[in-house]
Amino acid sequence: MSVPTNVTVEQIPYGTAFPVGQDLIFVISNATEIANPLHLRVKFVAEVHIGEQQVNLSATDDIIGNFKTTPNNAGVGIFNMQNVVENYVKADHQAALFSKYKGSGTSANTPHPLHIIDKFSRNENIIRYLGIQFKVEYFDNDISSSTYQQTVIGGAQNTSIYQIFNGYVKHTDELSLSIGNWGKSWGFNIVSSTSRYITNAPTTQYANSGDYGTLAISTNSQGSFTNANHLKITYYNHSGVAYGGTDSLTLNPANGGYSSWSTKSFKQVLYVGAFPGNLENWSSNYATAVTGGLSHYELKMEDASNGQRMETFTIYLNCPNTQGYESIRLCWLNQWGAWDYYTFTQKSVRTISTAGSTYQQLGGTWNESKFSVNSSKGGKKAFRRNATEKITINTDFVTSNYNVMFEELMNSPEVYMLQGFQSDDTYAALNQYVTPVRMQTSSFVKKTKANDYLIQYTFEVEKSKTLRTQTV
């Protein structure tokens, strides 16, 4: 009987968590079966498993496909899984079940945009688990074998179980070549940061009163985050003195979190409604602090003993703009698949351009018993007018720490304009908060204090939705 020998996994990607926006290379070999002259049409098979929980390579319920390749001139098979796995993760747009907006729970009938949540929201799409079982396949032409004239598949070898997430790599990220379980591993070492915030933006940010936004946190078991059980929010006045009222949000389902941490994918990333609009949805302490002259507030993840488990995230409230400029707040998908935010507080210019169809209208009545002239008819008329709005926006003077996040804004495939807090119905459709836009600025020059002294950026965005007016 022909029993295939086990394949050997020669090369694997670096690490245990992969952004899908990179080459995910696996190299497989089986010199024994390739060298056997009676084993024809030898191929390597990759049985790919992707799931919301750590996949079981012995089960079949999470198999998304079998992929094959023939040995190259060196006798190995090389698989690049990027195009496969990137279809199974995507951005989170809607809040998950158990999250709330102004006290109203999220459900299938009352969905809420993620950006306007009250407290916490689980992730739904940003991360998944990946495991691959590699095998060898050949046509058995050995007359003495029980599988003679049959296709034989076997020699299984399992990979480790990995996490994949909706991120990408940059040309400046560190490329690591190291020794893995089966030989050399290859990939980008971009998930080794001690930060738990899923962003490259500064941990000190500025926002207007009423601005919405979320802060994404990695709850992976690496480090000590699994001991964190609540988020503490402390409010300060302009003298740096804390107000008496603080908020402590327990990570439980009632607040949009979970009862206990586990390896399920929806618990690996947690969104926090961190910005002023989110707090205005529910926090009386925030409202009291605003009345008393709130300067800024700090967010800290703590354990049951109030020990800090993450870096402090600080948000300062922008002073009212005395020049009357309209603030424009954008959010965009960052390198890690979460959301970054910035409020452009300086001069903004809105430009509306229109395009449409015209026709030549008759100037009188041609289908009645007598001809008459109607002064409202005749000549070239507009059949339809469609309007598109472009907005030119300017930052305030910023530090070079913002260069990375603005670069990601330029590169992001998803950019939106956010409206601030409104006194609306908690069960409204809520489609007025998030407006898709496209970046019209095509180049970005990184500014530095040495070169430019004062750093200020200008961008142009275009609303993606066309305003379609009446048809005549």
C-alpha positions as CSV (number, residue, x, y, z in Angstrom):
1,M,0.0,0.0,0.0
2,S,1.3,3.5,-0.9
3,V,1.4,5.6,2.2
4,P,2.8,9.1,1.6
5,T,5.6,10.3,3.8
6,N,4.9,13.5,5.8
7,V,5.6,16.8,4.1
8,T,8.1,19.2,5.6
9,V,7.3,22.8,6.2
10,E,10.5,24.6,5.3
11,Q,9.5,28.2,5.8
12,I,6.7,30.0,7.7
13,P,5.8,33.7,8.2
14,Y,7.3,35.5,11.1
15,G,5.4,35.6,14.4
16,T,1.9,34.5,15.4
17,A,-0.2,37.5,14.3
18,F,-0.2,38.6,10.7
19,P,-1.5,41.7,8.9
20,V,-3.2,40.5,5.8
21,G,-1.6,43.3,3.7
22,Q,1.7,41.4,3.2
23,D,3.0,38.3,1.6
24,L,2.3,35.3,3.7
25,I,4.8,32.8,2.5
26,F,4.8,29.0,3.3
27,V,7.4,26.7,1.7
28,I,6.7,23.0,1.6
29,S,8.8,20.0,0.6
30,N,8.7,16.2,0.3
31,A,11.8,14.9,-1.4
32,T,10.8,11.3,-1.0
33,E,7.6,11.5,-3.1
34,I,9.1,13.8,-5.7
35,A,12.0,11.4,-6.2
36,N,9.8,8.3,-6.6
37,P,9.5,7.6,-10.4
38,L,6.2,5.7,-9.8
39,H,4.5,8.7,-8.2
40,L,3.3,11.0,-11.0
41,R,1.8,14.5,-11.1
42,V,3.1,15.3,-7.6
43,K,1.4,18.4,-6.0
44,F,1.4,20.1,-2.6
45,V,-2.0,20.8,-1.1
46,A,-2.8,23.5,1.5
47,E,-6.0,22.9,3.4
48,V,-6.8,26.3,4.8
49,H,-8.9,26.8,8.0
50,I,-10.2,30.2,9.0
51,G,-12.6,30.8,11.9
52,E,-13.7,33.1,14.7
53,Q,-12.3,30.7,17.3
54,Q,-8.9,28.9,17.4
55,V,-9.4,26.5,14.5
56,N,-9.2,22.7,14.8
57,L,-7.2,21.3,11.9
58,S,-8.7,17.9,12.5
59,A,-12.2,19.2,11.9
60,T,-13.9,20.2,8.6
61,D,-16.3,22.9,9.7
62,D,-13.9,25.8,9.3
63,I,-12.2,24.8,6.0
64,I,-12.5,27.6,3.5
65,G,-10.7,25.8,0.6
66,N,-8.0,23.5,-0.7
67,F,-5.2,25.1,-2.8
68,K,-2.6,23.3,-4.8
69,T,0.8,24.0,-6.3
70,T,3.4,21.9,-8.2
71,P,7.0,21.7,-7.1
72,N,9.4,24.2,-8.5
73,N,12.8,23.5,-9.9
74,A,14.2,23.2,-6.4
75,G,11.5,20.5,-5.5
76,V,9.5,22.7,-3.1
77,G,6.1,24.2,-3.2
78,I,5.7,27.9,-2.3
79,F,2.3,29.2,-1.2
80,N,1.5,32.9,-0.8
81,M,-1.8,33.0,1.2
82,Q,-2.3,36.8,1.2
83,N,-5.0,36.8,-1.5
84,V,-6.8,34.1,0.3
85,V,-6.9,35.4,3.9
86,E,-7.5,39.1,3.1
87,N,-11.0,38.2,2.1
88,Y,-11.9,37.1,5.6
89,V,-11.2,40.2,7.6
90,K,-12.5,43.7,7.1
91,A,-13.2,47.0,8.9
92,D,-15.8,47.3,11.7
93,H,-18.4,49.9,10.8
94,Q,-21.4,48.9,12.9
95,A,-21.3,48.5,16.7
96,A,-21.6,44.9,18.0
97,L,-24.4,43.5,20.0
98,F,-24.5,44.6,23.7
99,S,-23.0,48.0,22.8
100,K,-25.2,51.0,23.3
101,Y,-26.0,54.5,21.9
102,K,-27.5,56.9,24.5
103,G,-28.5,53.9,26.5
104,S,-30.2,52.2,23.6
105,G,-28.9,48.7,22.9
106,T,-27.6,47.7,19.5
107,S,-29.7,45.0,17.8
108,A,-30.4,43.9,14.2
109,N,-33.3,46.4,14.1
110,T,-31.5,49.2,15.8
111,P,-27.9,49.2,14.4
112,H,-25.5,52.0,15.5
113,P,-22.4,53.3,13.8
114,L,-19.3,52.1,15.8
115,H,-18.0,55.7,16.2
116,I,-20.9,56.9,18.4
117,I,-21.1,54.1,21.0
118,D,-21.5,54.9,24.6
119,K,-18.9,52.8,26.4
120,F,-17.5,49.6,24.8
121,S,-18.1,47.5,21.7
122,R,-16.6,44.2,20.7
123,N,-15.0,43.8,17.3
124,E,-16.8,41.6,14.7
125,N,-14.6,41.6,11.5
126,I,-11.1,42.9,12.2
127,I,-9.5,39.6,13.3
128,R,-9.7,35.9,12.6
129,Y,-7.8,32.7,13.3
130,L,-5.8,30.8,10.6
131,G,-4.4,27.3,10.5
132,I,-3.2,25.3,7.5
133,Q,-2.7,21.6,7.0
134,F,-0.3,20.8,4.2
135,K,-0.3,17.5,2.3
136,V,1.2,15.9,-0.7
137,E,-0.8,14.5,-3.7
138,Y,0.3,12.2,-6.5
139,F,-1.0,9.7,-9.0
140,D,0.2,6.2,-7.9
141,N,1.6,4.3,-10.9
142,D,3.1,1.5,-8.8
143,I,1.6,-1.8,-10.0
144,S,2.4,-3.5,-6.6
145,S,0.5,-0.9,-4.6
146,S,-3.0,-1.2,-3.4
147,T,-3.6,2.4,-4.6
148,Y,-2.4,1.6,-8.2
149,Q,-3.8,4.0,-10.8
150,Q,-5.4,6.2,-8.0
151,T,-4.8,9.7,-6.7
152,V,-3.3,9.5,-3.2
153,I,-3.4,12.4,-0.7
154,G,-1.6,12.2,2.6
155,G,1.5,13.1,4.6
156,A,-0.3,15.8,6.6
157,Q,1.7,18.4,8.5
158,N,-0.1,21.1,10.5
159,T,1.0,24.7,11.1
160,S,0.6,26.6,14.3
161,I,-2.6,28.5,14.8
162,Y,-2.2,32.1,13.8
163,Q,-4.2,35.3,14.1
164,I,-4.8,37.4,11.0
165,F,-6.0,41.0,11.1
166,N,-7.0,43.7,8.7
167,G,-3.7,45.6,8.6
168,Y,-0.9,46.2,6.2
169,V,2.9,46.7,6.3
170,K,4.9,49.7,5.2
171,H,8.2,49.8,3.4
172,T,9.8,51.1,6.5
173,D,8.7,48.2,8.7
174,E,11.4,45.8,10.0
175,L,11.8,42.7,7.9
176,S,12.8,39.7,10.2
177,L,14.6,36.6,9.2
178,S,14.8,34.1,12.1
179,I,14.6,30.4,12.8
180,G,11.1,29.0,13.2
181,N,9.8,25.6,14.1
182,W,10.7,24.1,10.7
183,G,13.5,26.3,9.6
184,K,13.8,29.9,8.6
185,S,10.8,32.2,9.0
186,W,10.2,35.3,7.0
187,G,8.0,38.3,7.6
188,F,7.6,41.7,9.1
189,N,8.1,42.3,12.8
190,I,5.4,44.9,13.3
191,V,3.4,43.6,16.2
192,S,6.1,43.6,18.8
193,S,5.2,47.0,20.3
194,T,4.3,47.1,24.0
195,S,1.4,49.5,23.2
196,R,-2.0,48.0,23.5
197,Y,-3.7,50.8,21.5
198,I,-4.2,49.8,17.9
199,T,-3.0,53.1,16.3
200,N,0.2,54.9,15.4
201,A,-1.4,58.2,16.5
202,P,-0.1,60.1,19.6
203,T,-1.6,59.0,23.0
204,T,-2.4,62.7,23.6
205,Q,-5.1,64.1,21.3
206,Y,-7.4,67.0,20.9
207,A,-11.1,67.1,20.1
208,N,-14.0,69.5,20.1
209,S,-16.8,69.2,22.6
210,G,-19.3,66.8,21.1
211,D,-16.8,65.0,18.8
212,Y,-17.3,61.3,18.5
213,G,-14.6,58.6,18.1
214,T,-13.4,55.3,19.4
215,L,-10.1,53.9,20.7
216,A,-9.3,50.4,19.7
217,I,-7.5,48.2,22.3
218,S,-5.7,44.9,21.8
219,T,-6.8,42.5,24.5
220,N,-4.5,39.7,23.4
221,S,-3.2,37.5,26.2
222,Q,0.3,38.8,25.7
223,G,1.3,41.0,28.6
224,S,-1.0,41.6,31.5
225,F,-4.1,43.0,29.8
226,T,-6.2,40.0,30.8
227,N,-6.1,41.3,34.3
228,A,-7.7,44.6,33.4
229,N,-11.4,44.7,34.3
230,H,-12.4,48.3,34.1
231,L,-11.7,51.6,32.4
232,K,-11.2,54.6,34.6
233,I,-11.8,58.1,33.3
234,T,-10.5,61.1,35.3
235,Y,-11.5,64.7,34.5
236,Y,-9.2,67.7,35.1
237,N,-9.5,71.5,35.1
238,H,-7.1,74.0,33.5
239,S,-5.0,74.0,36.7
240,G,-4.5,70.2,36.4
241,V,-6.7,69.5,39.4
242,A,-8.9,66.4,39.1
243,Y,-12.6,66.8,39.6
244,G,-14.2,64.7,42.4
245,G,-16.4,62.6,40.0
246,T,-14.6,59.9,38.0
247,D,-16.1,57.2,35.8
248,S,-15.2,53.5,36.1
249,L,-16.5,51.3,33.3
250,T,-16.5,47.5,34.0
251,L,-15.8,45.3,31.1
252,N,-19.1,43.5,31.2
253,P,-21.8,42.8,28.6
254,A,-24.0,45.5,30.1
255,N,-21.4,48.1,29.0
256,G,-20.7,46.4,25.7
257,G,-17.8,44.4,26.9
258,Y,-17.6,40.8,28.1
259,S,-17.8,38.8,31.3
260,S,-14.4,37.1,31.0
261,W,-11.6,37.2,28.5
262,S,-11.1,34.2,26.1
263,T,-9.5,33.5,22.8
264,K,-12.6,34.0,20.7
265,S,-11.9,36.6,18.0
266,F,-14.6,39.0,19.0
267,K,-12.8,39.5,22.4
268,Q,-9.4,40.1,20.9
269,V,-10.1,43.8,20.0
270,L,-12.2,46.1,22.1
271,Y,-13.5,49.5,21.1
272,V,-13.9,52.3,23.7
273,G,-16.1,55.3,23.1
274,A,-13.3,57.6,24.2
275,F,-14.1,61.0,22.8
276,P,-16.2,63.9,24.2
277,G,-19.4,63.0,22.2
278,N,-19.3,59.5,23.4
279,L,-19.1,60.6,27.0
280,E,-21.8,63.2,26.5
281,N,-24.1,60.3,25.5
282,W,-24.2,59.0,29.1
283,S,-21.7,60.5,31.6
284,S,-23.1,63.0,34.2
285,N,-19.5,63.4,35.5
286,Y,-18.4,64.5,32.1
287,A,-21.3,67.0,31.9
288,T,-20.5,68.4,35.4
289,A,-16.8,68.8,34.5
290,V,-17.7,70.6,31.2
291,T,-19.8,73.0,33.2
292,G,-16.9,73.6,35.6
293,G,-14.4,74.4,32.8
294,L,-13.1,70.9,31.8
295,S,-9.6,71.1,30.3
296,H,-8.8,67.4,29.6
297,Y,-9.4,63.9,30.8
298,E,-7.4,60.7,31.0
299,L,-8.4,57.1,30.2
300,K,-6.7,54.2,32.0
301,M,-7.3,50.5,31.9
302,E,-7.0,49.1,35.4
303,D,-7.2,45.8,37.2
304,A,-9.4,45.0,40.2
305,S,-6.8,46.5,42.6
306,N,-6.8,49.8,40.5
307,G,-3.4,48.9,39.1
308,Q,-2.8,50.5,35.7
309,R,-2.5,48.0,32.9
310,M,-2.0,50.2,29.8
311,E,-0.6,53.6,28.8
312,T,-2.6,56.6,29.8
313,F,-4.6,58.1,26.9
314,T,-5.3,61.8,27.2
315,I,-7.8,64.0,25.3
316,Y,-7.8,67.8,25.5
317,L,-10.8,69.8,24.6
318,N,-10.2,72.4,21.9
319,C,-10.9,76.0,22.8
320,P,-13.8,77.5,20.9
321,N,-12.7,79.0,17.6
322,T,-13.1,82.7,17.9
323,Q,-12.8,83.2,14.1
324,G,-15.9,81.3,13.4
325,Y,-14.3,78.5,11.3
326,E,-16.4,75.4,10.8
327,S,-14.6,72.4,12.2
328,I,-14.5,69.2,10.1
329,R,-13.8,65.9,11.8
330,L,-12.5,63.0,9.7
331,C,-12.0,59.4,10.6
332,W,-10.1,56.8,8.6
333,L,-8.9,53.2,8.6
334,N,-5.3,53.1,10.0
335,Q,-2.5,50.6,9.4
336,W,-3.8,48.2,12.0
337,G,-7.5,48.1,10.7
338,A,-8.9,50.3,13.5
339,W,-9.9,53.9,13.3
340,D,-8.0,57.2,13.7
341,Y,-9.7,60.6,14.1
342,Y,-8.7,64.2,13.7
343,T,-10.7,67.5,13.9
344,F,-9.6,70.1,11.4
345,T,-10.4,73.4,13.3
346,Q,-9.0,76.0,10.9
347,K,-10.4,77.5,7.7
348,S,-12.5,75.1,5.6
349,V,-13.9,75.9,2.2
350,R,-16.8,74.1,0.6
351,T,-17.1,74.0,-3.2
352,I,-20.2,72.5,-4.9
353,S,-19.8,71.5,-8.5
354,T,-22.8,70.3,-10.6
355,A,-23.2,68.2,-13.7
356,G,-26.3,67.1,-15.5
357,S,-28.2,66.5,-18.7
358,T,-30.0,69.0,-21.0
359,Y,-32.6,68.8,-23.7
360,Q,-34.2,71.2,-26.2
361,Q,-37.8,71.9,-25.1
362,L,-40.5,72.9,-27.5
363,G,-41.7,76.5,-27.0
364,G,-45.4,76.0,-27.5
365,T,-48.3,73.6,-27.5
366,W,-48.1,71.2,-30.4
367,N,-50.6,68.6,-29.3
368,E,-53.7,70.7,-28.7
369,S,-56.5,72.1,-30.9
370,K,-54.8,75.5,-31.1
371,F,-51.2,76.6,-30.9
372,S,-50.2,78.8,-27.9
373,V,-47.0,80.0,-26.4
374,N,-46.0,79.3,-22.8
375,S,-43.2,81.6,-21.6
376,S,-41.9,78.9,-19.2
377,K,-41.2,76.6,-22.1
378,G,-38.7,76.5,-24.9
379,G,-35.0,76.5,-25.3
380,K,-32.4,74.4,-23.7
381,K,-33.5,73.0,-20.4
382,A,-31.9,71.0,-17.6
383,F,-33.2,67.5,-17.4
384,R,-31.3,66.6,-14.2
385,R,-28.7,68.2,-12.0
386,N,-26.3,66.3,-9.8
387,A,-24.2,68.1,-7.2
388,T,-20.9,67.0,-5.7
389,E,-19.4,68.8,-2.7
390,K,-15.6,69.2,-2.1
391,I,-14.2,70.6,1.1
392,T,-10.7,72.0,1.6
393,I,-9.6,71.6,5.3
394,N,-6.7,72.9,7.3
395,T,-5.1,71.6,10.5
396,D,-4.0,73.8,13.3
397,F,-0.2,74.0,14.0
398,V,0.8,70.5,14.9
399,T,3.9,68.6,15.9
400,S,5.7,66.1,13.8
401,N,4.1,63.3,15.9
402,Y,1.1,63.6,13.6
403,N,3.0,62.9,10.4
404,V,2.4,59.2,10.6
405,M,-1.3,59.4,11.1
406,F,-1.7,62.0,8.3
407,E,0.3,59.7,6.0
408,E,-2.1,56.9,6.9
409,L,-5.0,59.3,6.1
410,M,-3.6,59.8,2.6
411,N,-3.2,56.0,2.1
412,S,-6.5,54.9,3.7
413,P,-9.1,53.2,1.5
414,E,-11.9,54.3,3.8
415,V,-12.3,57.9,5.0
416,Y,-15.4,59.4,6.6
417,M,-16.6,62.7,7.8
418,L,-18.2,62.6,11.3
419,Q,-20.9,64.8,12.8
420,G,-20.8,65.6,16.5
421,F,-23.3,65.0,19.3
422,Q,-26.9,65.7,18.5
423,S,-30.1,65.6,20.5
424,D,-31.8,63.0,18.3
425,D,-34.0,60.0,18.9
426,T,-32.0,57.1,20.3
427,Y,-33.8,54.8,17.8
428,A,-33.2,57.0,14.8
429,A,-31.6,55.6,11.6
430,L,-28.5,57.5,12.6
431,N,-27.3,57.9,9.0
432,Q,-26.6,61.6,9.5
433,Y,-23.4,60.9,11.6
434,V,-21.1,59.2,9.1
435,T,-20.6,60.6,5.6
436,P,-18.2,58.7,3.2
437,V,-15.6,61.0,1.5
438,R,-12.7,60.5,-0.9
439,M,-9.3,62.1,-0.5
440,Q,-8.7,64.4,-3.4
441,T,-5.2,65.5,-2.3
442,S,-2.8,63.3,-4.2
443,S,0.5,64.2,-2.6
444,F,1.8,64.5,1.0
445,V,5.0,66.2,2.0
446,K,6.1,65.3,5.5
447,K,6.9,68.5,7.4
448,T,9.4,68.8,10.2
449,K,10.3,71.5,12.7
450,A,13.8,71.7,11.3
451,N,12.6,72.3,7.7
452,D,9.3,74.1,8.2
453,Y,9.4,75.4,11.8
454,L,5.6,75.6,12.0
455,I,3.8,72.5,10.7
456,Q,0.3,72.8,9.2
457,Y,-1.4,70.6,6.6
458,T,-4.1,71.2,4.0
459,F,-6.2,68.4,2.5
460,E,-9.1,68.3,0.1
461,V,-11.9,65.7,0.4
462,E,-14.9,65.1,-1.8
463,K,-18.2,63.7,-0.5
464,S,-18.7,60.3,-2.2
465,K,-22.5,60.6,-2.4
466,T,-23.9,62.7,-5.2
467,L,-26.8,64.9,-4.4
468,R,-29.4,64.0,-7.1
469,T,-32.0,66.6,-7.6
470,Q,-35.4,66.5,-9.3
471,T,-36.0,65.0,-12.7
472,V,-38.2,67.1,-15.0
